[in-house]
């Protein structure tokens, strides 16, 4: 991540800022008191919250600052001090539900920022292209009509959620959109979804802010997933998503990504699009368009979302 930020093509466009810690009030908009208390019990020591989620003595303190990164970015963008933001934070966040830390995630960073914006009257699009479904973000906003959660993810894959028919609770029908994709899916399928049912749902929702859960484990070199994307695809996706909101209203949050070389290239690609340059360290990928399975997927999404 740091090497990506120091690349000659974007280095001069970046303002490095240390995030503030999220307040308890800001975190409690997303997470229940019992979950926060459980994290406090492991502050300053090593522990396992579940089979996948470990903490070191510094983890809880760092998680509170990671949860504040997006809030810091909102303040900078609102003041005009920056045009867009990339929160290069760890731990990631999109698996943390309202009640449970899981999947390497302690607090849900993108959800904390989305909840703060929604409380202020904004309409927030959370676009999650991590290869794993952002079950935590979906859980937090499933009944909130002011936050549209869109997730492209490999299926089947951990955590096993993110079906097409998960479209939101009774007060927020259509404010959750899932695209469970086959292993090996390439970037043209993602781009086509934005020209098709995903773009229609986003237009219908009318977001005023865009928050990207920027997980890069859908890269074809990632060791724990089987998707077919390249770094160039992440540049394309970021640039296309940014067109859904006004300038100065986009923040990306680092989520997954477990091949360090692919992570560096993909982060560079995403940050370049955030800076308006859309650099492609690798060519964009294709090969999924035209498949019967993809056409059927788009039709099922359109039906579930009431688009036809």
C-alpha positions in Angstrom: 0.0 0.0 0.0 2.7 2.5 0.9 4.7 1.7 -2.2 1.6 2.3 -4.3 1.0 5.7 -2.7 4.6 6.6 -3.4 4.4 5.8 -7.1 5.6 8.6 -9.4 2.2 8.8 -11.2 0.2 9.7 -8.1 2.6 10.7 -5.4 2.2 14.5 -6.0 -1.6 14.1 -5.8 -1.6 12.6 -2.3 -2.0 14.4 1.0 -1.1 12.0 3.8 -3.3 12.4 6.9 -3.4 10.5 10.2 -7.0 9.6 11.1 -8.7 10.6 14.3 -10.2 7.9 16.5 -13.9 7.4 16.0 -16.0 8.4 19.0 -18.1 5.9 21.0 -21.3 7.6 19.7 -20.1 7.2 16.1 -19.3 3.6 16.5 -22.5 2.8 18.4 -24.6 3.9 15.4 -23.3 0.7 13.9 -22.3 -1.7 16.7 -24.1 -2.8 19.8 -22.8 -2.0 23.3 -22.1 -5.7 24.0 -19.8 -6.0 20.9 -17.8 -2.9 22.0 -17.5 -4.3 25.5 -16.2 -7.5 24.1 -13.4 -5.7 22.2 -12.5 -3.7 25.4 -11.9 -7.0 27.2 -9.1 -7.9 24.7 -7.6 -4.4 24.5 -3.9 -4.6 25.1 -3.5 -8.4 24.8 -3.3 -11.2 22.3 -6.5 -13.2 21.8 -8.7 -14.9 19.2 -12.2 -13.6 18.7 -13.0 -16.6 16.4 -11.0 -19.0 14.3 -10.2 -16.3 11.8 -10.0 -13.2 13.8 -7.0 -12.6 16.1 -6.0 -9.5 18.0 -2.5 -8.3 19.1 -2.0 -5.9 22.0 -2.4 -2.9 19.7 -5.3 -4.1 17.5 -8.2 -2.6 19.4 -6.6 0.9 19.5 -5.8 0.7 15.8 -9.3 -0.5 15.0 -10.8 2.6 16.6 -8.5 4.8 14.5 -9.4 2.7 11.4 -13.0 3.4 12.1 -12.3 7.1 12.3 -10.4 7.2 9.0 -13.5 7.6 6.8 -14.9 10.2 9.2 -11.6 12.2 8.9 -11.9 11.9 5.1 -15.5 13.2 5.2 -14.3 16.3 7.1 -11.4 16.9 4.7 -13.7 16.5 1.6 -16.4 18.7 3.1 -13.8 21.4 3.8 -12.5 21.3 0.3 -9.0 20.2 1.5 -9.2 17.1 -0.7 -11.1 15.9 -3.8 -11.4 12.2 -2.9 -9.9 9.8 -0.3 -8.4 6.4 0.1 -8.4 5.0 3.6 -5.4 2.6 3.8 -6.5 1.0 7.0 -6.2 -2.2 8.9 -8.0 -4.1 10.3 -10.5 -4.2 7.4 -14.1 -3.9 8.3 -16.8 -5.2 6.0 -17.4 -8.6 7.7 -18.0 -7.0 11.2 -21.8 -7.1 11.8 -23.7 -5.0 14.3 -23.1 -7.6 17.0 -20.0 -9.6 16.0 -16.3 -9.1 15.0 -15.4 -11.7 12.4 -13.5 -12.4 9.2 -10.4 -10.4 10.2 -12.6 -7.4 10.9 -13.1 -5.8 14.4 -15.1 -2.7 13.6 -16.9 -2.0 10.3 -15.0 1.0 9.0 -17.1 1.8 6.0 -20.4 1.3 7.9 -19.3 3.8 10.6 -18.8 6.5 7.9 -22.0 5.6 6.0 -24.0 5.8 9.2 -22.6 9.2 10.1 -23.4 10.5 6.6 -26.9 9.0 6.6 -27.6 10.5 10.0 -26.7 13.9 8.5 -29.3 13.4 5.8 -27.1 12.0 3.0 -28.0 9.1 0.6 -25.0 6.8 0.7 -24.0 4.2 -1.9 -21.6 1.5 -0.4 -20.1 -0.3 -3.4 -18.2 -3.5 -2.3 -16.0 -5.2 -4.9 -14.1 -7.4 -2.4 -14.3 -11.1 -3.5 -16.0 -11.9 -0.2 -19.5 -10.8 0.5 -19.7 -7.8 2.8 -22.1 -9.5 5.2 -21.4 -7.0 8.0 -22.2 -4.0 6.0 -25.4 -5.6 4.7 -26.4 -6.6 8.2 -26.0 -3.0 9.5 -28.0 -1.3 6.8 -30.5 -4.0 5.8 -33.4 -1.9 7.0 -32.0 1.5 6.2 -33.5 3.1 3.0 -30.9 5.8 3.0 -27.9 3.4 2.4 -27.7 1.3 -0.8 -25.3 -1.6 -0.3 -24.1 -3.2 -3.6 -21.8 -6.2 -3.5 -20.0 -8.1 -6.2 -18.6 -11.3 -4.8 -17.5 -14.8 -5.6 -20.0 -17.5 -4.8 -19.7 -19.9 -3.1 -17.1 -18.4 -0.8 -16.8 -17.3 2.8 -19.0 -16.1 4.6 -21.8 -17.8 2.5 -24.1 -14.8 2.5 -25.1 -12.4 -0.3 -27.8 -14.2 -2.3 -29.7 -12.3 -5.0 -32.9 -12.4 -3.1 -31.4 -10.6 -0.1 -32.7 -7.2 -1.2 -33.3 -5.3 2.0 -35.8 -5.4 4.9 -39.5 -4.3 4.6 -38.6 -0.6 5.1 -35.7 -0.7 2.6 -36.7 -3.0 -0.2 -34.2 -2.6 -3.1 -31.5 -1.0 -0.9 -29.4 -4.2 -0.9 -28.1 -5.6 -4.2 -26.0 -8.7 -4.4 -24.2 -10.1 -7.5 -22.9 -13.6 -6.6 -20.4 -14.4 -9.3 -18.8 -17.6 -10.5 -15.1 -18.2 -9.9 -13.0 -16.8 -12.8 -15.4 -13.9 -13.6 -13.5 -11.2 -15.5 -13.8 -7.4 -15.4 -16.1 -7.1 -18.4 -18.9 -8.7 -16.3 -18.5 -6.0 -13.6 -18.5 -3.2 -16.1 -21.6 -4.6 -17.9 -23.4 -4.8 -14.6 -22.9 -1.1 -14.1 -24.3 -0.5 -17.6 -27.2 -2.8 -16.7 -29.1 -3.7 -13.5 -26.6 -2.3 -11.0 -26.5 1.0 -12.8 -30.3 1.2 -12.9 -30.6 0.5 -9.2 -28.0 3.1 -8.4 -29.7 5.7 -10.6 -33.0 4.9 -8.9 -31.5 5.4 -5.5 -29.8 8.7 -6.3 -26.7 8.6 -4.0 -25.1 11.8 -2.7 -22.0 10.0 -1.4 -20.0 7.0 -2.6 -18.1 4.8 -0.2 -16.1 1.9 -1.8 -15.2 -1.2 0.1 -12.0 -1.7 -2.0 -11.0 -5.2 -1.5 -8.5 -6.5 -4.0 -8.8 -10.2 -3.4 -10.8 -10.5 -6.6 -7.5 -10.1 -8.4 -6.6 -13.3 -10.4 -3.3 -13.8 -8.4 -5.0 -13.7 -5.0 -4.2 -17.0 -3.1 -7.5 -17.4 -1.2 -10.0 -16.6 -4.0 -10.6 -17.6 -7.6 -11.7 -14.5 -9.4 -10.3 -13.2 -12.7 -9.8 -9.5 -12.3 -6.6 -7.5 -13.0 -5.4 -4.2 -11.5 -6.8 -2.4 -14.6 -10.3 -3.6 -13.8 -10.1 -1.9 -10.4 -9.2 1.4 -12.1 -12.2 0.9 -14.4 -14.6 0.1 -11.6 -13.5 3.0 -9.4 -13.8 5.5 -12.3 -17.2 4.2 -13.3 -18.5 4.3 -9.7 -17.3 7.8 -9.2 -19.6 9.0 -12.0 -22.6 8.2 -9.8 -21.9 11.1 -7.4 -20.7 14.6 -7.6 -17.0 15.4 -7.4 -15.6 15.5 -3.9 -18.0 12.8 -2.6 -16.0 9.5 -3.0 -14.0 7.6 -0.3 -12.5 4.2 -0.7 -11.7 1.9 2.2 -9.1 -0.9 2.0 -10.6 -4.3 2.6 -9.1 -7.6 1.5 -6.1 -8.5 -0.7 -3.6 -11.2 0.0 -1.0 -11.2 -2.8 1.3 -8.3 -2.0 2.2 -7.6 -5.6 -1.4 -7.7 -6.8 -2.4 -5.5 -3.8 0.2 -2.9 -4.7 -0.9 -2.7 -8.4 -4.6 -2.7 -7.6 -4.3 0.0 -4.9 -2.3 2.1 -7.4 -5.0 1.6 -10.0 -7.7 2.6 -7.6 -5.9 5.6 -6.2 -5.1 6.8 -9.7 -8.8 6.8 -10.6 -9.6 8.6 -7.4 -7.0 11.2 -8.5 -8.6 11.4 -11.9 -5.8 9.7 -13.8 -7.1 6.1 -14.2 -3.7 4.4 -14.5 -3.8 0.7 -15.7 -0.8 -1.2 -14.3 -2.3 -4.2 -16.1 -4.8 -4.4 -19.0 -8.4 -4.8 -18.1 -9.8 -8.3 -18.5 -12.6 -9.8 -20.5 -14.1 -13.1 -21.4 -17.3 -13.3 -19.3 -19.6 -11.4 -21.4 -21.9 -13.4 -23.6 -22.1 -16.4 -21.2 -25.6 -17.7 -20.6 -24.9 -17.8 -16.8 -24.1 -14.1 -16.7 -27.2 -13.1 -18.7 -29.4 -15.2 -16.4 -27.7 -13.6 -13.4 -28.5 -10.1 -14.6 -32.1 -11.1 -15.3 -32.5 -12.5 -11.8 -31.0 -9.3 -10.3 -33.4 -7.2 -12.4 -36.4 -9.4 -11.2 -35.4 -9.3 -7.6 -34.9 -5.5 -7.7 -38.3 -4.9 -9.5 -36.7 -3.4 -12.6 -39.1 -5.3 -14.9 
